[in-house]
Amino acid sequence: LDGRRAVLAAALSLALAPRPARAASFAERADASLERIRGAETGAELAQALTQLGDLADEYGGLADRQAEVVQKLRTIKSSALWSEQVDIAYRDTMRSIDPFRVVAVRPALQATVYAYGPVYVALLVVQQVLPKFFAPAYAGAALLLFGPIAFALVNS
C-alpha cells in the first residue's frame, strides 16, 4: 500500500510540476493570438485568429489561469462589425475549446446560489410547517429562484 502511495505521489508531482519554458511559450502565443483578434480587419482574418486561439487552447488543454480574461475579451468581439456566419462558427468552436462547460459564464450565478441556498432552505422549512398547502408551489419557486440565474447564464453565454 505504501508503494502505491509513493508511485501516486511521484506521478502527481511530475504531472503538477511547473514547466516554465512551456508556460512562457504559451503566454506569448496566447498574447499573439489575442492581438491578431484585436487587429483583424476582415471577417476572414478574425475567424482565422479565433481558430488559432482555439487550436492553442486544444494544444495546451485549455487556457488555465487566463481563461476568464480571454473569455471576457472574446465576448466583446460579438458586437464587432466584422461578425459573420464564418466568424460565428469560429467563435463557437473556440469557446468550446476554451470553456467547454461555460464555467466562466456560470461562475457568478453559482457563487450567488451558494449564499442564497441557506435562507431559501429555511424559508421552505417554515412554509412546510406553517402553510403545508403552499409547500409544492413554494418549492417550485425556490428551485426557480436558485437555478433560474444559472440557466439564464448558460443560455446567454
C-alpha positions in Angstrom: 0.0 0.0 0.0 2.9 2.4 0.8 4.4 1.6 -2.6 1.2 2.6 -4.4 1.1 5.8 -2.5 4.7 6.6 -3.4 4.0 5.9 -7.0 0.9 8.0 -6.9 2.8 10.9 -5.2 5.6 10.7 -7.8 3.1 10.7 -10.7 1.3 13.7 -9.2 4.4 15.6 -8.6 5.5 15.1 -12.2 2.1 16.0 -13.6 1.8 19.1 -11.5 5.5 20.3 -11.7 5.8 23.8 -13.2 7.1 23.9 -16.8 8.4 27.4 -17.2 9.6 27.0 -20.8 6.2 25.8 -22.0 4.3 28.4 -19.9 6.3 31.2 -21.4 5.7 29.9 -24.8 2.0 29.5 -24.1 1.7 33.1 -22.7 3.5 34.5 -25.7 1.3 32.6 -28.1 -1.9 33.4 -26.3 -1.0 37.1 -26.3 -0.1 37.0 -30.0 -3.5 35.3 -30.8 -5.4 37.9 -28.8 -3.5 40.7 -30.7 -4.4 39.1 -34.0 -8.1 39.0 -32.9 -7.9 42.7 -31.9 -6.1 43.7 -35.1 -8.3 41.8 -37.5 -9.6 44.0 -40.3 -11.8 41.5 -42.1 -14.2 38.7 -41.0 -11.9 36.1 -42.5 -8.9 37.4 -40.5 -11.0 37.4 -37.4 -12.2 33.8 -38.0 -8.6 32.6 -38.7 -7.4 34.3 -35.5 -10.2 32.7 -33.5 -9.4 29.3 -34.9 -5.7 29.8 -34.0 -6.6 30.6 -30.4 -8.9 27.6 -30.3 -6.1 25.4 -31.6 -3.8 26.8 -28.9 -6.3 26.0 -26.2 -6.7 22.5 -27.6 -2.9 22.0 -27.7 -2.4 23.2 -24.1 -5.6 21.6 -22.7 -7.4 25.0 -22.1 -6.1 28.4 -21.1 -5.6 27.7 -17.4 -5.4 30.8 -15.3 -6.1 33.1 -18.3 -9.5 31.5 -19.1 -11.7 34.2 -17.5 -9.7 37.0 -19.1 -9.8 35.5 -22.6 -13.5 34.7 -22.4 -14.3 38.3 -21.4 -12.2 39.6 -24.3 -13.8 37.3 -26.7 -17.3 38.3 -25.7 -16.5 41.9 -26.6 -16.0 40.9 -30.2 -19.6 39.7 -30.6 -20.7 43.2 -31.3 -18.0 43.8 -33.9 -18.9 45.0 -37.4 -16.8 42.1 -38.7 -19.3 39.5 -37.3 -20.4 37.0 -39.9 -21.5 33.4 -40.1 -17.9 32.3 -40.6 -16.8 34.3 -37.5 -19.7 32.9 -35.5 -18.7 29.3 -36.3 -15.0 30.0 -35.4 -16.1 31.8 -32.2 -18.3 28.9 -31.1 -15.6 26.4 -31.8 -13.0 28.5 -29.9 -15.3 29.0 -26.9 -15.9 25.2 -26.9 -12.1 24.7 -26.6 -11.5 27.4 -24.0 -14.6 27.0 -21.8 -16.4 23.8 -22.7 -18.6 23.7 -19.7 -19.2 27.5 -19.7 -17.7 27.8 -16.2 -16.8 31.4 -16.7 -20.3 32.4 -17.6 -21.9 30.4 -14.8 -19.5 31.2 -12.0 -21.2 34.4 -10.7 -24.6 32.7 -10.6 -23.2 29.7 -8.8 -21.5 31.9 -6.3 -24.8 33.7 -5.5 -26.6 30.4 -5.3 -24.3 29.1 -2.6 -25.2 32.0 -0.4 -28.9 32.0 -1.2 -29.4 28.3 -0.5 -29.4 28.6 3.3 -32.2 31.3 3.6 -34.2 29.6 0.9 -34.0 26.3 2.7 -35.1 27.8 6.0 -38.0 29.6 4.2 -39.1 26.3 2.7 -39.0 24.6 6.2 -41.2 27.4 7.5 -43.6 27.1 4.7 -43.7 23.3 5.1 -44.6 23.6 8.8 -46.8 26.6 8.8 -48.5 26.5 5.3 -48.3 22.9 4.1 -50.7 23.5 1.2 -48.3 26.0 -0.3 -45.2 23.9 0.0 -45.3 22.5 -3.5 -45.5 25.9 -5.2 -43.0 27.4 -2.8 -40.6 24.5 -3.6 -41.0 25.2 -7.3 -40.5 28.9 -6.7 -37.3 28.2 -4.7 -36.0 25.9 -7.4 -36.6 28.7 -10.0 -35.0 31.3 -7.7 -31.9 29.2 -7.2 -31.4 27.6 -10.6 -33.0 30.3 -12.8 -30.0 32.6 -12.9 -27.7 29.6 -13.7 -29.9 28.6 -16.6 -30.1 32.2 -17.8 -26.3 32.5 -17.7 -26.0 29.3 -19.7 -28.5 30.4 -22.4 -27.0 33.8 -22.8 -23.3 32.8 -22.9 
